[in-house]
Each structure stands twice: as C-alpha cells, then as structure tokens.
Amino acid sequence: MTGLRPHVAEALRRHGVEPDPSATPAQLRERLNEAYLDEVRRLKQRQVSGEIPLREYATHVERLREGFPLLALPLALWSE
C-alpha cells in the first residue's frame, strides 16, 4: 500500500480504524464503513428504545453521516 495522506490516517484513527501498512485503502474504507454502520445501528437502537424521538431520528442520522466525511472521499485521494 502507498502511504495514506495524513488527514486520512487521522480521520480513520478518530473512528477506531488503525491504518496498518498491509491494508489497502479499499480495505480501510470497508473497516470505516463497518464502524459507521455500527454507529447507525446503535442510533437506531436508541430510537427504538425511546431515547430518541422518531421525529428527531433523521436529524441524528444526518449528524452522524456528517461525522464520517471520509466515506465520501474517492479512494484515489486517500493516498499520497
């Protein structure tokens, strides 16, 4: 794997994805996506349990999505 851009490696680490040297950007993106989906599942569970009102759920999902901007960055821009 070629070296990740520093801001990409930092963003991965913020979400608990350690960018090990043997992983490709595609593999790292998949790990990040899994972390995102785990967060979505937790958010849904909070909504189902009544902690988040249904009318506010979409706002929470949008805020969560905004916290994972790396998922929208093309893989070609992950590496230097």
Stockholm file with secondary structure:
# STOCKHOLM 1.0

chainA/1-80         MTGLRPHVAEALRRHGVEPDPSATPAQLRERLNEAYLDEVRRLKQRQVSGEIPLREYATHVERLREGFPLLALPLALWSE
#=GR chainA/1-80 SS CCCBCHHHHHHHHHTTCCCCTTSCHHHHHHHHHHHHHHHHHHHHHHHHTTSSCHHHHHHHHHHHHHTCGGGGSCGGGTBC
#=GC SS_cons        CCCBCHHHHHHHHHTTCCCCTTSCHHHHHHHHHHHHHHHHHHHHHHHHTTSSCHHHHHHHHHHHHHTCGGGGSCGGGTBC
//
